[in-house]
């Protein structure tokens, strides 16, 4: 049900989608009035050189502060100001002494995921502040780009936003993302909440695949599709069933006779609860760094300058990682500062070709065993876990999307394990695989009704005074109400159970009671748990507080003090 302060979807003229990623971010937009829906990518980015990759690095540069001035800033309640972002941040760090003068923030999206326990950001910013600064710069550039075209005819107040989030994120992480978007100026705190919608990354990718590839793979009614969105930080999965609903549409023929044709409209029903894990391609980078350290030695690695280390890592990120097939060896050019006599004796054995003119060989086997397989094994395990949740094991297509999703080696490994045994066909969209999520998000902002049901990832409920059981409930939670009923104060009243299939916009109602005159307002606390069992109490391990709603009790003439009053919670 739309609240009175919410705009109807038709009042939004432009939908802008942002895929804020761990390593790269993307933006796309679409006009709500155009039929069929056409999605436009933002492909021009500040300081972008001859790189045709359509996304922008998720990097931020801030001036480095001396400890004293940092303390002074905190006293003045000011925080470091973003100086460069994206390609500009990468360029700024190539200047001489850049590392001494600046702080480079990368992978800060991962700080929103509590379960990773990341260390604090180097310059003292909170994760929400760092995300807000980057989103503000991304947003400002995107609006500049799209208002050069037809979108300049629309006021920014008619823009709607769709932000993608990992499937594995908690309600708290998603709330922090919304707060960052408000701080970044995408919407104002007073705007209708539906002006900014969040969609899980694999769901957005599924919408892209369903919209752009349905004809290519000839999706049939009741087909099941799994989408594996392998990105920089996370790998997210989701399974949908495709259903066709027929709706009549009138068409004119010949001399004005009107005939009715049947137009088939696709709908998506979630079959399994979307899931994910932090095992994206950035973790390959970490493994590769460990491999270099093992080969070159800690002494040599400590002498390599930050700029040289960036070049070393870029060789892996730009060449080895996307091209690796598990068969070919790769060669890495060492920085000039590395003295050959400092290298371990095992590398200086020239006969085996491991070192030649400042180039070291990395064999396919060691890259597989030490860099790729530990991460890809996690991805395969994740796919298997998701597959096991499909009730009858029927899976027609597995779509592999995202930057990491375009890896040849990942595709090969998935084919070896799943092709023909558990899935009929594995599809990797050759075009725009990296943009699948952001394009799907733009489509969702215009057609949210394509997704008709979802599977709950958690059990949700509220605190409630339910009947007290002398044999089970702690005596400290026992209270006697004015009407004489004996209640337990810490009970959990379930609204939604984990794995329940819920229609979109489904409203749950529960009748509650309050005793008039005993309280000026009643507080409803919403709790959630990922445990498989329904908790009896809201303070059990694994149950988290996710929201608080304060309901004022109005003056009610003629009602006696202590009288029981019913109210509905929806």
N, C-alpha and C positions, 0 to 999 in steps of 0.2 A: 504494500500500500504506500503510495507517495504521500509524503507529508506536504502540508500546504505551502511550505517555502521552497519546495523542489520544483525545478523546471521540467516541463515535458521534454522528452528527447527531441521533438521537432523544433524546439526553441534554440537548440544548439546548432550552429551552422557548420562548424569545423571541429573535427576530432583530432587532437594531437596525441600521439603515442610516444612514450619514452621507454626504451629498454635500457635501464641503468645496469650495466654489467660489471663484473669484477675486473676484467681486463679491457674490455671495449664497451662502448655505449652507442646506441643508435636512436634515431628519431624518424618518424613517419607521420603523415597526416592524410586526411580524407575529408571530402565534403559530404555532409549528411544528405543533401538533396540529389546527388548524382546517382543514376541508375544505368548500368550496374555499378556497384561501388568500385572506384578506382583509388588505389593507395599510392601516394607519392613518397619517395624516400628523400631524406636530406642527405645529399652526397658531397656538398661543398662544406669543408671545415676550415677554420682559420689555420694558417701555417702549414697546410697540407701540401706535401711535395708530390713527387711522381708516384704516389701510392694509390692504387685504385680500389683499395679495400674501403667499402662504403661506411664503415663505422669509425668512431673516434676513440683514441686511447682514454681510459678512465684514470687519468693522472692529474694531480694538482700540485702546484709549486707555491710555496709561501716563503717570504723573506725569513732567514734564520735570525732569531733574536738572542741576544746575550742573556744569561740567566737573570741578571739584575733588571734589565728592561722588561723581561717576561713577567717578573714579579710586579713590576710597576704597572704593566698592562692589566694584570689581574686586579690590582687595587683600583684601577680606573674602570674596571669592568669592560674592557675592550679586548678583542681577540685578534689574532693575526689575520691579515687581509690577503685573500687569494691574489697572486700576481700573474700566474699563467695556468692554463688548463689544456688538456688534450694534446694535440700535436705541438702547440706552443710550449707546453711543459717539457716535452721531450727535447725540443730544440734548446730551451733555456739551460737544460742540464748538460749540454754539450760544450758550453762556454768554459773557458779556463777558470778554475777555482769555484765552479758553480756549486759543488757539494759543500764548500765551506760557507758560502753565502746564502744558500737556500735549503729548504726542507722539501723533499719530494715525497708526496703521499701516493701510495699505490695500493690496490687490493683492499681499500678501506670499506668496501661493501661488506666484506666478510666480518667486519666488527659489529654489524647489526645482528649477527647470529650468535646468541649467547653461548650456544653449545660448543663453539670453537675456542672460547677462552683466549682471545687474541690479546697481546700486550697493548697498553695505551698508545695512542697515536703520538708520534715523536714531538709534535709542536703543541701538545696539550689540548687540542680540540676534542670535543666529544664526537662520536661517530655521526650523530644527527647533524652537528654543525658542518662536518667535513662533507657529508652527502649533500646538505643544503647548499653549500658554496658551489659545489660542482654542478648540481642541478640548475642553480640560478644562471650559471654561465652557459650551460647547454640550452636552457630554455630561452635566454635572451638571443642567442644566435639563431635558434630554430624559428622564433617569431620573426626575426629580421628577414630570414630566407623566405618564409612562406608569404610574408606581406609584400614581397616584391612581385608576387603573381596575383592571381585572382582573389586570394584571401584578403587582400587589402580592402576589399569592398565590405568586409565584416568587422564589426567592433570586437575587440578582444574579450568583452564580456560574453560573447556568444561562442567562445572556444570551450570545448570540453576536453578533459585530459584522461588518459588511460596509462597507468603505470604498471609495469610487470614486476612480479616478485617471485622468488623461488618457492616451489611447492613445499619445501621442508620448513619454511619459516614459521615461527610461532606467531600467535596473535600480537604479542608484544612487539616483535620485529616489524610486523606489518603496520602497527600503530606508529612506530618510530619513523617508518618510511613516509607515512602520511604527514607526520609532523615536519619532516624534512622538506616535503613538497610545499607545505604552507610557508615555512621559513624562506624557501627559495622564491616565493612569490607566484607560484603557479595558480593558486587560488587563495582567497582570503579566509580567515577563520569563520567569518559570518556567511560565507557562500553555502549554497545547498550541498549536502554531503555527496550527492550523486554527480556533482560537477567533476569530481576526481574519483575515478573508479580504479580499483586494483584488480589485476587478473594474474593468475599463476602462469609462470613462463611456459610450462608444457601445454596448458590449456590454450594459450595464445598461439603456440606453435601448431597445435592440433587444428585450430580454426584456419590457419594459413594453409596447412596441407589439405584440409577438407575443401577449402574454397578454390585453391589453385590446381590441385592434382586429382580431384574427384573424377574428372573425365579421362585423364591420362591413365589412371589405374582402374577405371570403370567400377567405382564403388557401387555395391548393391545394397538393397534394403537389408538391415540386420547385420551387415558386415561389422567386424570389430577392428579398430585401429589402435595400435600403441604408438605413442610419440615419445621418442627419446631425445630430449633437448640437452645436448652436451655442450656446455659453455666453458667460460674461463674458470669460474669458481665452483659452480654446481652442475650436477647432472640430474635432470628432473624427468620424471616419467608420468604418463597418464594413459589410461585406456578408455576409449569411447566406443559406444555402439552407434552406428549411423542408422537413422530411421527416416523414411520418406513420408511426409504427410501431404496428402493431395488437397489442393485448394482450387476451386473453380475460378477461372478468369475469363471475362467476356472479351471477344475479339470481333472486329467488323470484317465482313467478307463481301466481295463483289459489290452489288448495288445497295449496300446498306443493311443487308440481312445480318442479324447478330447471332453468332453461334457461341456456345460455351465450350471452352477447352479446359482440360485439367492440367494445372501446373504443379509439378512435384517440388516440394520444398524440403530441404534436408534439415534434420535436427540431430543434435548430439546428446546422448545420455551417458553420463559417466558410469563406467562399469566397476572400476576400482578407485580407491581413494588415491589421488596423486601423491607421489612420494619423491624424495630426492636425497642426495648426499653431497657433501662437499668433496668431490673427487674430480673436479674439472681440470682443464689443461694447465692451469697455473701450478698445480701440484706436480705436473711433469717437469716444469721449470725448476722446482725445488729439487727433484730427484736428479735432474741433469747437473745442477750446481754441485750436488753431493758427489756425482760421478767425476766431475772435473777436479774436485778437491782430492778425491781418492787417487786420481791419476797423476796430478801435478804436485801434490803434497801441500800441506798447510802453509809451509814457509813461502813457497812460490805464490800461492793464492793471496797471502797477506800483503805481498809487494805489488800486486796488480792494482792500478789506480781505478777509481769508480767509473771513469769514462771508458777505460779499456774493458772493465768487467761488463759494462752495458753492451759494448760491441761483441764480446764473447757470447753473452746471452742472446743478443739479437741474431747471431748466426744460427742458434738453435731455434729461436721462435719463428724466424722468417724462412728458413730453409729446411732444417732437419725435421722439425716437428710436423709441418704439413706434408712433406714428401716421404716420410719414413714408411717403408713397406715391409719391414722385417727381413729383407733379403740383402739389400745393398749396404755396404759400409759407408761411413761419412767421414769427412776430413774437416778439421777445424784449424783455422789460422791463429797462432798464438800472438799476443801483443808483443811489440818490440822490446818492451821493458823486461821481458822474461829472458834471463840468461840461460843458455843451453846447459851450462855446467851446473846450474842450480836444480835442474830436473832430476827426478829419480833415475837410478841406473837402469831400471826396467824399461824406461822410455828411450834411453840413449842407446839401446841395442838396435842399431840402424838396419840390421839384416832383415828384421821381420817387417820393415816398412811402417813401423808405428810412429816414427818421427822423420820428417824430411823437410829441410829448408823452412823450419819454423812452423810446420804443419803436423798436427798429430792425427793419427787414425783412430776413429771410434768404430769398432766392429759392430755389425748388425746384432750379433749375439749379446754383447754387453749392453747395448742400447735397449734391447728387448728386456733382458733380465733385470737390469738395474734402474731403467727409466720408465719404459712404457708398460710392461706387464703388471707391475704392482698396482698401477692406477687403473689400467684397463680391466684387470681381474675384478676390481671393485665395481666397475660399470656393469660387467657381465653378471655379477652377483645381484646387483640392483635390478637388472632386467628380469633375471630369474625370479627374484622375490615378487616383483610386480606380476609376472606371468602366473605365479602360483595363486594369486588372488582372483584370477579370472574363473568364475564359477564352473564352467564346463570345458575350460582349456581351449576354446575356439578363438583363434587370432588370425585374421586375414592378412593384415599389413603391419609392418613396423617401419615407421618413418624416422629417419635419423637426420636431425637438424642441429643448427648451432655451429659456432666456429670450430670446436673440437669434433663436432659431428661430421665435419667434412674430412677428417683424418682417414687416409687410405687404410692404415693398419687397424684402426678401430673397426672400420667397416668389415675388413677381412675376418677379424676375430669374432665379430657378432655373427657373420655368415656361417663360420665354421660351427658355432655352437647352436644356433637357432634356426637357420634356413632349413625348410622342409620337415624338421622334427617338431617344431613348436609354432612356426609361423610360415604362411604360404609364400610371402614375398617381402624382402627388405628393400626399402626405397630410400635413396639419398638424393633429394632435389639438387640437381647440378647448379641450378640458378638460384641465387639469393638465399642459400641455406643459412648464412649468417644473419640474414634479415628476417627469417621466418617468424621469430618471436615478436619483433616490433611491428611487422606488417599485420600479423594476426591480432595484435592488440588494437591497432587502428580499426580493423574490421569489427572487433568486438564492441568498441565504443559506439559504433553505428548500429550493429545488429546483435545486441546482447541476448535477444530471444532465440538465437541459434542453439545455445546451450539450455536444455529444458530441465535437467536434473543433475545433481551432484551427490557424491558420497561424502559423508561427514568424516573428517580426519580425526576428530576428537569427540569425547563425550562432554556435553555442556549441561550445566544445571545451575540452580541458585540455592542460597542458604534458606532454609525453611524450618519452622517449628513443627516437626512431624511428631506423631504419637511416640511417647517414651516407652521403651521396652526395659523392664527391670532386670532382665537376664543378660542383656547385651550392652545397653547404653551406660556410659560413665555417670555416676551419681551427680558429679559437678555440673552436668548439662541438663539436669532435671529442673523444670519450673512448672508451677501451677498457674494456669491462666485465670482471669477474673470469672470465667464461666465454669471453673472447676476442672477443666480438661488438663491432663498432665502431658507436657511436651518436652521434646529434646531440642535444645537450642543449636546444636551443631550438625543437624541433618542436611543431607544433600538431596535436593529434589531435581531429578533428571528431566531435562527438556528434550535433548537430542542424544542418541546413543551413537558411539563410534561405529562406522560402517553403515549407518542408516542411509538409505537412498532418499533424498529430499528434493521435491520439485523446487525450482528456482523461485525465490520470493515467497516461499512457504511461511505462513505465520502460525506460531504455536501459542496457544492461550492456556493460561492456568488461573483458576480462581483462588485468591488469597484472602486472608482476613486480618483485620487490625482492630484493636480494642480502643474505642473512641475516648479521647481525653488522657490516655496514658503516654502518648508521644505526639510531638508536633509534626514529625515527619518520619516515614519509615524508609530504611535503606535496603535496597535489593542488591545483593552482591552476585555477580555472575562469575562462575568458576568453570574451568575446563581441565580435562585430563586426557593424556594419550594412553593411559592404562587400558588394558582390554576388559577389565572388570568395572562394573558400575560402583563407585564409592558409596559407602553408607554415610560418611561424614565429609564435610567440605575441607577439613584440615588434615586429610590423610596425605601420606607421601605421594608425590606425583600430581597432586591437584593444585592448579595455579589460579590465583585471582586475576581475572582479565578485565573486569569493568565494575563500576559502582553507579547505581542509579538512585538518586534521592527523590522520594515521592512525598511532597507536602500534603498534610491532611487538612482539608479545608474546614472552616467553621460550618457546623451542621446544626442549625437551630432545631430544637425538639428532640435531639438525640441525647440519650443519657450517658453520663460518664461510665465507662466500662462496657458499654454496649458493643456487641460484635458487628463490625461493618465489613461487607464483602467488597473486594475490588479485583479487577482483572489485570493480569500481567500478560503482555503480548510480546 
